[in-house]
Amino acid sequence: MTTPALEVDGLVKRYGGRAVVDGVSLSVPTASVLALLGPNGAGKTTTVEVCEGFRQPDGGAVRVLGLAPKDPALRPRVGVMPQSGGAYPGLTAAEMLRLVASYARNPLDPADLLDRLALTDVARTSYRRLSGGQQQRLSLAMAVVGRPELVFLDEPTAGLDPQARRATWELVEALRADGVTVVLTTHLLDEAERLADQVVVVDAGHVVAAGTVAELTRGDGLRFTAAPGLDLSDLPGAAEEVPGRYVVAGAVTPQLYADVTAWAARRGVLAEDLRSRSLEDVFLELTGRELRA
């Protein structure tokens, strides 16, 4: 069997005596995308930083491409995109990307990568003068220009506009097609649904769910949104989860869709966003609906 690109077994990381990562285990096959999800403070970034070799674990074991995270042999084989920073403020976008490319044996063409991420027009602009979204895209380019075997992307599309998000997604999909393993953290559940071969949800330092999107979203019930407080007495199995959000219990079949739409038509109700269980539903069920600090 092929050795996983990343193996984490019982990882523990403490700060001030408190375990912010407490027994996390996961395994990422080569040429796949893993999405690491969780609320703020769940331990996602700390887990990734240990895997990148930036933090020392307090327990458990981590193997990256079969090696310890701090092994110097990993440097040309692993790409890292942090949440922010990582570039010299005075260098232009093109200079920064060419510098990173110069460290690689067989880098991607920096000019082509700048064009792919819509950075050609600002190639001669210093990093400090780039917009936040442009800095984010340059950080992504820096992470992948060296043709890594494994790349860590920490919230790669945070703050990006829809066009930039789509370009980023297409690049991630191209990386996977080329045999690159991608580990990404994200708060965007549609991003995880589109990109991830495997999803791991962490909360309070623990893994609370893991599997493919299909495995995690499998279940009964059809959901829709409408005006709050509707009379559901003649819609069998229906309940209002929260004001304006409804679920109808039962196997999700064409007949159930027909029953709900027919009920809505009789009632003069506009049933919007009619769908089966989503990754967002699963995430909120696992981690709660309350706001996190």
TORKOL-4160 file (C-alpha; in steps of 0.2 Angstrom, whole numbers, padded with zeros to 4 digits, m for minus):
293
<pt num="1" X="0000" Y="0000" Z="0000"/>
<pt num="2" X="0006" Y="0018" Z="m0003"/>
<pt num="3" X="0012" Y="0027" Z="0012"/>
<pt num="4" X="0000" Y="0042" Z="0016"/>
<pt num="5" X="0007" Y="0059" Z="0012"/>
<pt num="6" X="0002" Y="0065" Z="0030"/>
<pt num="7" X="m0001" Y="0054" Z="0046"/>
<pt num="8" X="m0006" Y="0062" Z="0062"/>
<pt num="9" X="m0008" Y="0050" Z="0077"/>
<pt num="10" X="m0014" Y="0056" Z="0094"/>
<pt num="11" X="m0007" Y="0074" Z="0092"/>
<pt num="12" X="m0007" Y="0084" Z="0108"/>
<pt num="13" X="m0002" Y="0103" Z="0109"/>
<pt num="14" X="m0004" Y="0112" Z="0125"/>
<pt num="15" X="m0002" Y="0131" Z="0129"/>
<pt num="16" X="m0001" Y="0136" Z="0147"/>
<pt num="17" X="m0007" Y="0119" Z="0153"/>
<pt num="18" X="m0022" Y="0119" Z="0141"/>
<pt num="19" X="m0023" Y="0106" Z="0127"/>
<pt num="20" X="m0028" Y="0116" Z="0112"/>
<pt num="21" X="m0026" Y="0100" Z="0101"/>
<pt num="22" X="m0030" Y="0085" Z="0111"/>
<pt num="23" X="m0028" Y="0068" Z="0103"/>
<pt num="24" X="m0031" Y="0073" Z="0084"/>
<pt num="25" X="m0028" Y="0059" Z="0072"/>
<pt num="26" X="m0030" Y="0059" Z="0053"/>
<pt num="27" X="m0022" Y="0051" Z="0038"/>
<pt num="28" X="m0021" Y="0060" Z="0020"/>
<pt num="29" X="m0018" Y="0049" Z="0005"/>
<pt num="30" X="m0007" Y="0055" Z="m0009"/>
<pt num="31" X="m0015" Y="0065" Z="m0023"/>
<pt num="32" X="m0030" Y="0070" Z="m0012"/>
<pt num="33" X="m0037" Y="0085" Z="m0004"/>
<pt num="34" X="m0041" Y="0085" Z="0014"/>
<pt num="35" X="m0052" Y="0100" Z="0022"/>
<pt num="36" X="m0049" Y="0103" Z="0040"/>
<pt num="37" X="m0065" Y="0111" Z="0047"/>
<pt num="38" X="m0069" Y="0118" Z="0064"/>
<pt num="39" X="m0075" Y="0134" Z="0073"/>
<pt num="40" X="m0063" Y="0148" Z="0078"/>
<pt num="41" X="m0051" Y="0141" Z="0092"/>
<pt num="42" X="m0055" Y="0123" Z="0087"/>
<pt num="43" X="m0036" Y="0119" Z="0085"/>
<pt num="44" X="m0035" Y="0118" Z="0066"/>
<pt num="45" X="m0021" Y="0131" Z="0063"/>
<pt num="46" X="m0011" Y="0123" Z="0078"/>
<pt num="47" X="m0013" Y="0106" Z="0070"/>
<pt num="48" X="m0007" Y="0112" Z="0053"/>
<pt num="49" X="0008" Y="0122" Z="0061"/>
<pt num="50" X="0014" Y="0106" Z="0070"/>
<pt num="51" X="0013" Y="0097" Z="0053"/>
<pt num="52" X="0023" Y="0111" Z="0045"/>
<pt num="53" X="0036" Y="0109" Z="0058"/>
<pt num="54" X="0033" Y="0127" Z="0065"/>
<pt num="55" X="0027" Y="0120" Z="0082"/>
<pt num="56" X="0033" Y="0106" Z="0093"/>
<pt num="57" X="0020" Y="0094" Z="0098"/>
<pt num="58" X="0018" Y="0089" Z="0116"/>
<pt num="59" X="0012" Y="0072" Z="0112"/>
<pt num="60" X="0007" Y="0060" Z="0098"/>
<pt num="61" X="0016" Y="0057" Z="0082"/>
<pt num="62" X="0016" Y="0066" Z="0065"/>
<pt num="63" X="0024" Y="0060" Z="0049"/>
<pt num="64" X="0025" Y="0071" Z="0033"/>
<pt num="65" X="0029" Y="0061" Z="0017"/>
<pt num="66" X="0036" Y="0048" Z="0029"/>
<pt num="67" X="0048" Y="0060" Z="0038"/>
<pt num="68" X="0047" Y="0070" Z="0054"/>
<pt num="69" X="0040" Y="0088" Z="0051"/>
<pt num="70" X="0056" Y="0097" Z="0055"/>
<pt num="71" X="0067" Y="0086" Z="0044"/>
<pt num="72" X="0077" Y="0097" Z="0032"/>
<pt num="73" X="0074" Y="0085" Z="0018"/>
<pt num="74" X="0055" Y="0091" Z="0017"/>
<pt num="75" X="0059" Y="0109" Z="0013"/>
<pt num="76" X="0059" Y="0107" Z="m0006"/>
<pt num="77" X="0045" Y="0094" Z="m0005"/>
<pt num="78" X="0032" Y="0104" Z="0005"/>
<pt num="79" X="0023" Y="0121" Z="0001"/>
<pt num="80" X="0016" Y="0132" Z="0015"/>
<pt num="81" X="0003" Y="0146" Z="0013"/>
<pt num="82" X="0001" Y="0154" Z="0030"/>
<pt num="83" X="m0015" Y="0165" Z="0034"/>
<pt num="84" X="m0004" Y="0180" Z="0032"/>
<pt num="85" X="0013" Y="0186" Z="0028"/>
<pt num="86" X="0027" Y="0176" Z="0022"/>
<pt num="87" X="0034" Y="0189" Z="0009"/>
<pt num="88" X="0047" Y="0203" Z="0010"/>
<pt num="89" X="0037" Y="0219" Z="0010"/>
<pt num="90" X="0049" Y="0229" Z="m0001"/>
<pt num="91" X="0050" Y="0216" Z="m0015"/>
<pt num="92" X="0038" Y="0216" Z="m0030"/>
<pt num="93" X="0026" Y="0202" Z="m0033"/>
<pt num="94" X="0036" Y="0196" Z="m0047"/>
<pt num="95" X="0053" Y="0197" Z="m0038"/>
<pt num="96" X="0045" Y="0188" Z="m0023"/>
<pt num="97" X="0039" Y="0174" Z="m0033"/>
<pt num="98" X="0055" Y="0172" Z="m0043"/>
<pt num="99" X="0065" Y="0172" Z="m0027"/>
<pt num="100" X="0054" Y="0157" Z="m0020"/>
<pt num="101" X="0055" Y="0149" Z="m0037"/>
<pt num="102" X="0074" Y="0150" Z="m0037"/>
<pt num="103" X="0075" Y="0138" Z="m0022"/>
<pt num="104" X="0066" Y="0124" Z="m0032"/>
<pt num="105" X="0074" Y="0112" Z="m0043"/>
<pt num="106" X="0060" Y="0112" Z="m0056"/>
<pt num="107" X="0048" Y="0126" Z="m0052"/>
<pt num="108" X="0033" Y="0131" Z="m0061"/>
<pt num="109" X="0034" Y="0146" Z="m0073"/>
<pt num="110" X="0032" Y="0162" Z="m0061"/>
<pt num="111" X="0025" Y="0172" Z="m0075"/>
<pt num="112" X="0012" Y="0159" Z="m0080"/>
<pt num="113" X="0007" Y="0157" Z="m0061"/>
<pt num="114" X="0005" Y="0176" Z="m0059"/>
<pt num="115" X="m0006" Y="0176" Z="m0075"/>
<pt num="116" X="m0016" Y="0162" Z="m0068"/>
<pt num="117" X="m0020" Y="0171" Z="m0052"/>
<pt num="118" X="m0023" Y="0188" Z="m0060"/>
<pt num="119" X="m0007" Y="0196" Z="m0053"/>
<pt num="120" X="0001" Y="0200" Z="m0070"/>
<pt num="121" X="m0005" Y="0218" Z="m0069"/>
<pt num="122" X="0003" Y="0221" Z="m0051"/>
<pt num="123" X="0019" Y="0210" Z="m0055"/>
<pt num="124" X="0029" Y="0226" Z="m0052"/>
<pt num="125" X="0020" Y="0232" Z="m0037"/>
<pt num="126" X="0028" Y="0230" Z="m0020"/>
<pt num="127" X="0020" Y="0217" Z="m0008"/>
<pt num="128" X="0016" Y="0230" Z="0005"/>
<pt num="129" X="0006" Y="0240" Z="m0009"/>
<pt num="130" X="m0004" Y="0225" Z="m0014"/>
<pt num="131" X="m0022" Y="0223" Z="m0008"/>
<pt num="132" X="m0026" Y="0210" Z="0004"/>
<pt num="133" X="m0033" Y="0199" Z="m0009"/>
<pt num="134" X="m0018" Y="0201" Z="m0020"/>
<pt num="135" X="m0007" Y="0197" Z="m0006"/>
<pt num="136" X="m0017" Y="0181" Z="m0002"/>
<pt num="137" X="m0016" Y="0176" Z="m0020"/>
<pt num="138" X="0003" Y="0179" Z="m0021"/>
<pt num="139" X="0005" Y="0168" Z="m0005"/>
<pt num="140" X="m0004" Y="0154" Z="m0014"/>
<pt num="141" X="0008" Y="0156" Z="m0029"/>
<pt num="142" X="0023" Y="0156" Z="m0017"/>
<pt num="143" X="0017" Y="0140" Z="m0009"/>
<pt num="144" X="0015" Y="0130" Z="m0026"/>
<pt num="145" X="0028" Y="0137" Z="m0037"/>
<pt num="146" X="0041" Y="0125" Z="m0032"/>
<pt num="147" X="0030" Y="0110" Z="m0037"/>
<pt num="148" X="0028" Y="0103" Z="m0019"/>
<pt num="149" X="0022" Y="0085" Z="m0016"/>
<pt num="150" X="0012" Y="0091" Z="m0002"/>
<pt num="151" X="0005" Y="0109" Z="0001"/>
<pt num="152" X="m0003" Y="0116" Z="0017"/>
<pt num="153" X="m0016" Y="0130" Z="0013"/>
<pt num="154" X="m0023" Y="0140" Z="0028"/>
<pt num="155" X="m0039" Y="0148" Z="0023"/>
<pt num="156" X="m0033" Y="0151" Z="0005"/>
<pt num="157" X="m0048" Y="0160" Z="m0001"/>
<pt num="158" X="m0052" Y="0171" Z="0015"/>
<pt num="159" X="m0056" Y="0188" Z="0009"/>
<pt num="160" X="m0056" Y="0184" Z="m0009"/>
<pt num="161" X="m0069" Y="0190" Z="m0022"/>
<pt num="162" X="m0079" Y="0176" Z="m0031"/>
<pt num="163" X="m0068" Y="0177" Z="m0047"/>
<pt num="164" X="m0052" Y="0174" Z="m0036"/>
<pt num="165" X="m0060" Y="0161" Z="m0026"/>
<pt num="166" X="m0065" Y="0151" Z="m0042"/>
<pt num="167" X="m0047" Y="0153" Z="m0049"/>
<pt num="168" X="m0040" Y="0147" Z="m0032"/>
<pt num="169" X="m0052" Y="0132" Z="m0033"/>
<pt num="170" X="m0047" Y="0128" Z="m0050"/>
<pt num="171" X="m0028" Y="0128" Z="m0045"/>
<pt num="172" X="m0031" Y="0117" Z="m0031"/>
<pt num="173" X="m0040" Y="0104" Z="m0042"/>
<pt num="174" X="m0026" Y="0106" Z="m0055"/>
<pt num="175" X="m0013" Y="0102" Z="m0041"/>
<pt num="176" X="m0023" Y="0086" Z="m0036"/>
<pt num="177" X="m0024" Y="0081" Z="m0054"/>
<pt num="178" X="m0005" Y="0082" Z="m0055"/>
<pt num="179" X="m0003" Y="0071" Z="m0040"/>
<pt num="180" X="0000" Y="0084" Z="m0026"/>
<pt num="181" X="m0008" Y="0082" Z="m0009"/>
<pt num="182" X="m0017" Y="0097" Z="m0002"/>
<pt num="183" X="m0022" Y="0100" Z="0016"/>
<pt num="184" X="m0032" Y="0115" Z="0018"/>
<pt num="185" X="m0041" Y="0124" Z="0032"/>
<pt num="186" X="m0057" Y="0134" Z="0028"/>
<pt num="187" X="m0072" Y="0141" Z="0035"/>
<pt num="188" X="m0081" Y="0141" Z="0018"/>
<pt num="189" X="m0091" Y="0125" Z="0018"/>
<pt num="190" X="m0095" Y="0126" Z="0000"/>
<pt num="191" X="m0077" Y="0126" Z="m0003"/>
<pt num="192" X="m0075" Y="0110" Z="0006"/>
<pt num="193" X="m0089" Y="0102" Z="m0003"/>
<pt num="194" X="m0082" Y="0106" Z="m0020"/>
<pt num="195" X="m0063" Y="0102" Z="m0016"/>
<pt num="196" X="m0062" Y="0089" Z="m0003"/>
<pt num="197" X="m0059" Y="0071" Z="m0005"/>
<pt num="198" X="m0060" Y="0069" Z="0014"/>
<pt num="199" X="m0066" Y="0081" Z="0028"/>
<pt num="200" X="m0061" Y="0081" Z="0046"/>
<pt num="201" X="m0071" Y="0092" Z="0058"/>
<pt num="202" X="m0062" Y="0097" Z="0074"/>
<pt num="203" X="m0069" Y="0106" Z="0089"/>
<pt num="204" X="m0061" Y="0110" Z="0106"/>
<pt num="205" X="m0045" Y="0101" Z="0100"/>
<pt num="206" X="m0054" Y="0084" Z="0096"/>
<pt num="207" X="m0059" Y="0076" Z="0080"/>
<pt num="208" X="m0078" Y="0075" Z="0080"/>
<pt num="209" X="m0081" Y="0069" Z="0063"/>
<pt num="210" X="m0071" Y="0062" Z="0048"/>
<pt num="211" X="m0076" Y="0055" Z="0031"/>
<pt num="212" X="m0081" Y="0060" Z="0013"/>
<pt num="213" X="m0094" Y="0074" Z="0010"/>
<pt num="214" X="m0106" Y="0060" Z="0005"/>
<pt num="215" X="m0103" Y="0050" Z="0020"/>
<pt num="216" X="m0105" Y="0065" Z="0032"/>
<pt num="217" X="m0121" Y="0072" Z="0024"/>
<pt num="218" X="m0129" Y="0055" Z="0022"/>
<pt num="219" X="m0146" Y="0055" Z="0031"/>
<pt num="220" X="m0164" Y="0057" Z="0030"/>
<pt num="221" X="m0174" Y="0074" Z="0028"/>
<pt num="222" X="m0177" Y="0087" Z="0015"/>
<pt num="223" X="m0174" Y="0105" Z="0020"/>
<pt num="224" X="m0181" Y="0122" Z="0014"/>
<pt num="225" X="m0182" Y="0140" Z="0020"/>
<pt num="226" X="m0199" Y="0150" Z="0020"/>
<pt num="227" X="m0208" Y="0163" Z="0031"/>
<pt num="228" X="m0206" Y="0158" Z="0049"/>
<pt num="229" X="m0221" Y="0151" Z="0059"/>
<pt num="230" X="m0230" Y="0141" Z="0046"/>
<pt num="231" X="m0243" Y="0129" Z="0050"/>
<pt num="232" X="m0236" Y="0112" Z="0046"/>
<pt num="233" X="m0251" Y="0101" Z="0052"/>
<pt num="234" X="m0254" Y="0095" Z="0034"/>
<pt num="235" X="m0236" Y="0091" Z="0030"/>
<pt num="236" X="m0231" Y="0075" Z="0038"/>
<pt num="237" X="m0214" Y="0074" Z="0046"/>
<pt num="238" X="m0211" Y="0092" Z="0045"/>
<pt num="239" X="m0203" Y="0103" Z="0059"/>
<pt num="240" X="m0196" Y="0120" Z="0060"/>
<pt num="241" X="m0178" Y="0119" Z="0066"/>
<pt num="242" X="m0175" Y="0137" Z="0069"/>
<pt num="243" X="m0187" Y="0152" Z="0063"/>
<pt num="244" X="m0189" Y="0151" Z="0044"/>
<pt num="245" X="m0179" Y="0135" Z="0042"/>
<pt num="246" X="m0189" Y="0118" Z="0040"/>
<pt num="247" X="m0185" Y="0100" Z="0039"/>
<pt num="248" X="m0196" Y="0086" Z="0032"/>
<pt num="249" X="m0191" Y="0069" Z="0039"/>
<pt num="250" X="m0190" Y="0054" Z="0027"/>
<pt num="251" X="m0180" Y="0046" Z="0014"/>
<pt num="252" X="m0175" Y="0060" Z="0001"/>
<pt num="253" X="m0184" Y="0053" Z="m0014"/>
<pt num="254" X="m0192" Y="0062" Z="m0030"/>
<pt num="255" X="m0209" Y="0058" Z="m0021"/>
<pt num="256" X="m0204" Y="0068" Z="m0006"/>
<pt num="257" X="m0198" Y="0083" Z="m0016"/>
<pt num="258" X="m0215" Y="0082" Z="m0025"/>
<pt num="259" X="m0225" Y="0081" Z="m0009"/>
<pt num="260" X="m0216" Y="0096" Z="m0002"/>
<pt num="261" X="m0218" Y="0107" Z="m0018"/>
<pt num="262" X="m0236" Y="0102" Z="m0019"/>
<pt num="263" X="m0239" Y="0107" Z="m0001"/>
<pt num="264" X="m0230" Y="0123" Z="m0004"/>
<pt num="265" X="m0241" Y="0127" Z="m0019"/>
<pt num="266" X="m0257" Y="0123" Z="m0010"/>
<pt num="267" X="m0252" Y="0135" Z="0004"/>
<pt num="268" X="m0246" Y="0148" Z="m0007"/>
<pt num="269" X="m0229" Y="0147" Z="0001"/>
<pt num="270" X="m0212" Y="0150" Z="m0008"/>
<pt num="271" X="m0201" Y="0135" Z="m0002"/>
<pt num="272" X="m0184" Y="0141" Z="m0006"/>
<pt num="273" X="m0167" Y="0132" Z="m0005"/>
<pt num="274" X="m0175" Y="0115" Z="m0006"/>
<pt num="275" X="m0162" Y="0103" Z="m0003"/>
<pt num="276" X="m0156" Y="0087" Z="0006"/>
<pt num="277" X="m0143" Y="0088" Z="0021"/>
<pt num="278" X="m0128" Y="0099" Z="0018"/>
<pt num="279" X="m0111" Y="0100" Z="0025"/>
<pt num="280" X="m0116" Y="0116" Z="0034"/>
<pt num="281" X="m0130" Y="0106" Z="0042"/>
<pt num="282" X="m0118" Y="0093" Z="0048"/>
<pt num="283" X="m0106" Y="0106" Z="0054"/>
<pt num="284" X="m0119" Y="0115" Z="0065"/>
<pt num="285" X="m0125" Y="0099" Z="0072"/>
<pt num="286" X="m0108" Y="0094" Z="0077"/>
<pt num="287" X="m0101" Y="0111" Z="0084"/>
<pt num="288" X="m0117" Y="0120" Z="0089"/>
<pt num="289" X="m0125" Y="0136" Z="0082"/>
<pt num="290" X="m0119" Y="0148" Z="0095"/>
<pt num="291" X="m0106" Y="0162" Z="0091"/>
<pt num="292" X="m0088" Y="0158" Z="0095"/>
<pt num="293" X="m0076" Y="0171" Z="0102"/>
